[in-house]
Amino acid sequence: MYQTILTLMIIISVLLIIIVAMQPSKTNAANSLSGGAEQLFGKTKARGFEAFLIRVTVGLGAIFMILAVALAYISSK
């Protein structure tokens, strides 16, 4: 059981790294001087492929956290 969850965690970790690397950069020279406050409080929503990447990132992150807790629980016994 431990080996299976560990293998799944490694696969999810690699997928998470790939998905995060695929996301487009939202910074440019003007925002780096203003601290990026416009992006934080902006009202633009991600659409299309960008929205899909955000959903996949959140899903993989949640699965990663669940697997991490499961591994900690199994290893403590």
RAKA-V408260 format. One record per residue. N is the residue number from 1. PSI is psi in radians with two decimals (NA if undefined). OMEGA is omega in whole degrees, -180 to 180 (NA if undefined). Layout:
# RAKA-V408260
n={N;N}
psi={PSI;PSI}
omega={OMEGA;OMEGA}
This chain:
# RAKA-V408260
n={1;2;3;4;5;6;7;8;9;10;11;12;13;14;15;16;17;18;19;20;21;22;23;24;25;26;27;28;29;30;31;32;33;34;35;36;37;38;39;40;41;42;43;44;45;46;47;48;49;50;51;52;53;54;55;56;57;58;59;60;61;62;63;64;65;66;67;68;69;70;71;72;73;74;75;76;77}
psi={-0.77;-0.76;-0.65;-0.82;-0.66;-0.71;-0.76;-0.67;-0.68;-0.74;-0.79;-0.66;-0.79;-0.77;-0.68;-0.73;-0.75;-0.77;-0.71;-0.65;-0.46;-0.35;2.42;2.57;2.41;0.15;2.60;-3.13;-0.66;-0.69;-0.46;-0.47;-0.53;-0.05;0.02;0.34;-0.52;-0.63;-0.66;-0.73;0.14;2.74;0.28;2.43;2.57;2.45;2.73;-2.30;-0.60;-0.72;-0.68;-0.76;-0.64;-0.76;-0.73;-0.69;-0.77;-0.75;-0.81;-0.63;-0.70;-0.75;-0.69;-0.78;-0.71;-0.77;-0.63;-0.73;-0.71;-0.73;-0.71;-0.69;-0.78;-0.69;-0.36;-0.27;NA}
omega={-180;-179;179;180;178;177;177;-180;178;179;179;179;180;178;179;178;-180;-179;179;179;180;-176;-178;178;-179;-178;170;-173;-178;-179;-179;178;-179;178;178;-178;180;179;-178;-176;180;-177;179;179;176;-180;174;-175;179;177;177;179;179;179;180;179;179;179;179;177;178;178;178;-180;178;178;178;178;179;177;178;180;-179;-178;179;-180;NA}
